[in-house]
């Protein structure tokens, strides 16, 4: 919800341009002392109380960096043994666990979910032709909606079993498109995969991870529960400078792991060494490599190389592709990235959100790739008429959260294809990226040479483009620009109405609004007041969403009936009803003796409020029940 609100603010304030500005280049970092100094500068500007960083170098040596406090109130410094919550980095272990059982012949990536766990409720309208398989749970191609808030509310502050968590609110597990046809990041798929690990192994998932990964790797500071060992060494999480209480994630296997810097280095070494550790081989090299590859999706079959793996993700920097995963929870952020060919890996963990982890990750990626000679990337063929015909505007057709689709549809993408190459990017928020013609009907990154864009015949949408993990569907230029222009005009009109209210409301209260014909006073008040009340209703809804997002315990206010969730529910309904009533008021007083500017502004704002209301109604936002 924080991202939703941020995106609304971005659109309303028009704070971004179509192309953006490139990230400023600083002096290259040539040694570890300079790297430490650069990280010190990041931390000096960061609100994060503490950070832990490690770099595994090509010769196997580890460089350690810790800074700040794990607990501000107790003045407890961060150390290599401090336990941080690492969020979605947990998914790496889910993928590795599935691959280990696959090695033992106890699972296949092609196994159908309906056969593996018929007791898990899900709805796949395409089950006959496109059955939901184990691989889809790991590579985010189930088509399921993001977990609904109701299924994320912790029950009585205690951890619950995976099976119990999956029974809480199964309504989000409905495939919105054929499994394997599109990807959209999803937290529930890995949780179901963890349940399958638990069911097949016959022991709790967390115990399976301990026996098969934590113990062989000597990861003694890692776990999933609020144990005494965790409490004594945990980094307190902070948001806006305030400490957060511990909460048990219902999707614990997919995002609830905690670990120390030393333990995360051991996990990174396992991945660098392709499944082996000092204690022996844990996984085959082939299994580790499989987790890094996009597979068994329409895009992967068409040649896409930059997308989700099996619990694994990709980063690319200076033409070099890294693997690993990012993690984020309220008050915590982390990243684990590794590059097998270079033999390097790094871990960054912080006990707060914000840009510090991302900025440090970029510094380290710059440093470890400083001397890497990346082969020049050239087009593999001349662009043909079919390629040139792709030039145009597109929308994301695989939203992560269905209730936020109205926001993703406000940000169209532009693919510009010329004879010498192509560029692609959203119209606002990020600069376009250059692409070159790849083998066959594909496009590859200019930097890494990896296939980043492919054409696919989607079972539902027809021809679509897959750019990384996103599915893009063509729209007209009018369809691309009209929503943005309407949003900008509505924002400007709304801001004007709020500013004018500071003038006319006091005048009305003191009876100083200009008089005129018989119906003029009522007309002047009504044409000012009703559009303003419409905006107030929207502000109430936005405030409710903000309060829910700012809750100290995540999802509690959104996932159940509360003052915040009712503000969103009632505020959106009131917005639409006030927009309709404002139209009636306009018709009633359309011939009244009113100042031309007041009439014109009221007419414009009433029309825009109604258009926005219809748009939100079409996307199911009016009367949205966050707790459902």
Secondary structure in CASP SS format (residue, H / E / C, confidence):
PFRMAT SS
TARGET T0000
AUTHOR 0000-0000-0000
METHOD secondary structure of the structure
MODEL  1
X C 1.00
X H 1.00
X H 1.00
X H 1.00
X H 1.00
X H 1.00
X H 1.00
X H 1.00
X H 1.00
X H 1.00
X H 1.00
X H 1.00
X H 1.00
X C 1.00
X C 1.00
X C 1.00
X C 1.00
X C 1.00
X C 1.00
X C 1.00
X C 1.00
X C 1.00
X C 1.00
X C 1.00
X C 1.00
X C 1.00
X C 1.00
X C 1.00
X C 1.00
X C 1.00
X C 1.00
X H 1.00
X H 1.00
X H 1.00
X H 1.00
X H 1.00
X H 1.00
X H 1.00
X H 1.00
X H 1.00
X H 1.00
X H 1.00
X H 1.00
X H 1.00
X H 1.00
X C 1.00
X C 1.00
X C 1.00
X C 1.00
X E 1.00
X E 1.00
X E 1.00
X E 1.00
X E 1.00
X E 1.00
X E 1.00
X C 1.00
X C 1.00
X C 1.00
X C 1.00
X C 1.00
X E 1.00
X E 1.00
X E 1.00
X E 1.00
X E 1.00
X E 1.00
X E 1.00
X E 1.00
X E 1.00
X E 1.00
X C 1.00
X C 1.00
X C 1.00
X C 1.00
X E 1.00
X E 1.00
X C 1.00
X C 1.00
X C 1.00
X C 1.00
X C 1.00
X E 1.00
X E 1.00
X E 1.00
X E 1.00
X E 1.00
X C 1.00
X C 1.00
X H 1.00
X H 1.00
X H 1.00
X H 1.00
X H 1.00
X H 1.00
X H 1.00
X H 1.00
X H 1.00
X H 1.00
X H 1.00
X H 1.00
X H 1.00
X H 1.00
X C 1.00
X C 1.00
X C 1.00
X C 1.00
X C 1.00
X C 1.00
X C 1.00
X C 1.00
X E 1.00
X H 1.00
X H 1.00
X H 1.00
X H 1.00
X C 1.00
X C 1.00
X C 1.00
X C 1.00
X C 1.00
X C 1.00
X E 1.00
X C 1.00
X C 1.00
X C 1.00
X C 1.00
X C 1.00
X C 1.00
X C 1.00
X C 1.00
X C 1.00
X E 1.00
X H 1.00
X H 1.00
X H 1.00
X H 1.00
X H 1.00
X C 1.00
X C 1.00
X C 1.00
X C 1.00
X C 1.00
X C 1.00
X C 1.00
X C 1.00
X C 1.00
X C 1.00
X H 1.00
X H 1.00
X H 1.00
X H 1.00
X C 1.00
X C 1.00
X C 1.00
X C 1.00
X C 1.00
X C 1.00
X C 1.00
X C 1.00
X C 1.00
X H 1.00
X H 1.00
X H 1.00
X H 1.00
X H 1.00
X H 1.00
X H 1.00
X C 1.00
X H 1.00
X H 1.00
X H 1.00
X C 1.00
X E 1.00
X C 1.00
X C 1.00
X C 1.00
X C 1.00
X C 1.00
X C 1.00
X C 1.00
X C 1.00
X C 1.00
X C 1.00
X C 1.00
X C 1.00
X H 1.00
X H 1.00
X H 1.00
X H 1.00
X H 1.00
X H 1.00
X H 1.00
X H 1.00
X H 1.00
X H 1.00
X H 1.00
X H 1.00
X H 1.00
X H 1.00
X H 1.00
X C 1.00
X C 1.00
X C 1.00
X H 1.00
X H 1.00
X H 1.00
X H 1.00
X H 1.00
X H 1.00
X H 1.00
X H 1.00
X H 1.00
X H 1.00
X C 1.00
X C 1.00
X C 1.00
X C 1.00
X C 1.00
X C 1.00
X C 1.00
X C 1.00
X E 1.00
X C 1.00
X C 1.00
X C 1.00
X C 1.00
X H 1.00
X H 1.00
X H 1.00
X H 1.00
X H 1.00
X H 1.00
X E 1.00
X C 1.00
X C 1.00
X C 1.00
X E 1.00
X E 1.00
X C 1.00
X C 1.00
X E 1.00
X E 1.00
X C 1.00
X C 1.00
X C 1.00
X C 1.00
X C 1.00
X C 1.00
X C 1.00
X C 1.00
X H 1.00
X H 1.00
X H 1.00
X H 1.00
X C 1.00
X E 1.00
X E 1.00
X E 1.00
X E 1.00
X H 1.00
X H 1.00
X H 1.00
X H 1.00
X H 1.00
X H 1.00
X H 1.00
X H 1.00
X H 1.00
X H 1.00
X H 1.00
X H 1.00
X C 1.00
X C 1.00
X C 1.00
X E 1.00
X E 1.00
X C 1.00
X C 1.00
X E 1.00
X E 1.00
X C 1.00
X C 1.00
X C 1.00
X H 1.00
X H 1.00
X H 1.00
X H 1.00
X H 1.00
X H 1.00
X H 1.00
X C 1.00
X C 1.00
X C 1.00
X C 1.00
X C 1.00
X C 1.00
X H 1.00
X H 1.00
X H 1.00
X H 1.00
X C 1.00
X C 1.00
X C 1.00
X C 1.00
X C 1.00
X C 1.00
X C 1.00
X C 1.00
X C 1.00
X C 1.00
X C 1.00
X E 1.00
X E 1.00
X E 1.00
X E 1.00
X E 1.00
X C 1.00
X C 1.00
X E 1.00
X E 1.00
X E 1.00
X E 1.00
X E 1.00
X E 1.00
X E 1.00
X E 1.00
X E 1.00
X E 1.00
X C 1.00
X C 1.00
X E 1.00
X E 1.00
X E 1.00
X E 1.00
X E 1.00
X E 1.00
X E 1.00
X E 1.00
X C 1.00
X C 1.00
X C 1.00
X C 1.00
X E 1.00
X E 1.00
X E 1.00
X E 1.00
X E 1.00
X E 1.00
X E 1.00
X C 1.00
X E 1.00
X C 1.00
X C 1.00
X C 1.00
X H 1.00
X H 1.00
X H 1.00
X H 1.00
X H 1.00
X H 1.00
X H 1.00
X H 1.00
X H 1.00
X H 1.00
X H 1.00
X H 1.00
X H 1.00
X C 1.00
X C 1.00
X C 1.00
X C 1.00
X C 1.00
X C 1.00
X C 1.00
X C 1.00
X C 1.00
X C 1.00
X C 1.00
X C 1.00
X C 1.00
X C 1.00
X C 1.00
X C 1.00
X H 1.00
X H 1.00
X H 1.00
X H 1.00
X C 1.00
X C 1.00
X C 1.00
X E 1.00
X E 1.00
X E 1.00
X E 1.00
X E 1.00
X C 1.00
X C 1.00
X C 1.00
X C 1.00
X C 1.00
X H 1.00
X H 1.00
X H 1.00
X H 1.00
X H 1.00
X H 1.00
X H 1.00
X C 1.00
X C 1.00
X C 1.00
X C 1.00
X E 1.00
X E 1.00
X E 1.00
X E 1.00
X E 1.00
X E 1.00
X C 1.00
X C 1.00
X E 1.00
X E 1.00
X E 1.00
X E 1.00
X E 1.00
X E 1.00
X C 1.00
X C 1.00
X C 1.00
X C 1.00
X C 1.00
X C 1.00
X E 1.00
X E 1.00
X E 1.00
X E 1.00
X E 1.00
X C 1.00
X C 1.00
X C 1.00
X C 1.00
X E 1.00
X E 1.00
X E 1.00
X E 1.00
X C 1.00
X C 1.00
X C 1.00
X C 1.00
X C 1.00
X E 1.00
X E 1.00
X E 1.00
X E 1.00
X E 1.00
X E 1.00
X E 1.00
X E 1.00
X C 1.00
X C 1.00
X C 1.00
X E 1.00
X E 1.00
X E 1.00
X E 1.00
X E 1.00
X E 1.00
X C 1.00
X C 1.00
X E 1.00
X E 1.00
X E 1.00
X E 1.00
X E 1.00
X E 1.00
X C 1.00
X H 1.00
X H 1.00
X H 1.00
X H 1.00
X H 1.00
X H 1.00
X H 1.00
X H 1.00
X H 1.00
X H 1.00
X H 1.00
X H 1.00
X H 1.00
X H 1.00
X H 1.00
X H 1.00
X H 1.00
X H 1.00
X H 1.00
X H 1.00
X H 1.00
X H 1.00
X H 1.00
X H 1.00
X H 1.00
X H 1.00
X H 1.00
X H 1.00
X H 1.00
X H 1.00
X H 1.00
X H 1.00
X H 1.00
X C 1.00
X C 1.00
X C 1.00
X C 1.00
X C 1.00
X C 1.00
X C 1.00
X C 1.00
X C 1.00
X C 1.00
X H 1.00
X H 1.00
X H 1.00
X H 1.00
X H 1.00
X H 1.00
X H 1.00
X H 1.00
X H 1.00
X H 1.00
X H 1.00
X H 1.00
X H 1.00
X H 1.00
X H 1.00
X H 1.00
X H 1.00
X H 1.00
X H 1.00
X H 1.00
X H 1.00
X H 1.00
X H 1.00
X H 1.00
X H 1.00
X H 1.00
X H 1.00
X H 1.00
X H 1.00
X H 1.00
X C 1.00
X C 1.00
X C 1.00
X C 1.00
X C 1.00
X C 1.00
X C 1.00
X C 1.00
X C 1.00
X C 1.00
X C 1.00
X C 1.00
X C 1.00
X H 1.00
X H 1.00
X H 1.00
X H 1.00
X H 1.00
X H 1.00
X H 1.00
X H 1.00
X H 1.00
X H 1.00
X H 1.00
X H 1.00
X H 1.00
X H 1.00
X H 1.00
X H 1.00
X H 1.00
X H 1.00
X H 1.00
X H 1.00
X H 1.00
X H 1.00
X H 1.00
X H 1.00
X H 1.00
X H 1.00
X C 1.00
X C 1.00
X C 1.00
X C 1.00
X C 1.00
X C 1.00
X C 1.00
X H 1.00
X H 1.00
X H 1.00
X H 1.00
X H 1.00
X H 1.00
X H 1.00
X H 1.00
X H 1.00
X H 1.00
X H 1.00
X H 1.00
X H 1.00
X H 1.00
X H 1.00
X H 1.00
X H 1.00
X H 1.00
X H 1.00
X H 1.00
X H 1.00
X H 1.00
X H 1.00
X C 1.00
X C 1.00
X C 1.00
X C 1.00
X C 1.00
X C 1.00
X C 1.00
X C 1.00
X C 1.00
X C 1.00
END
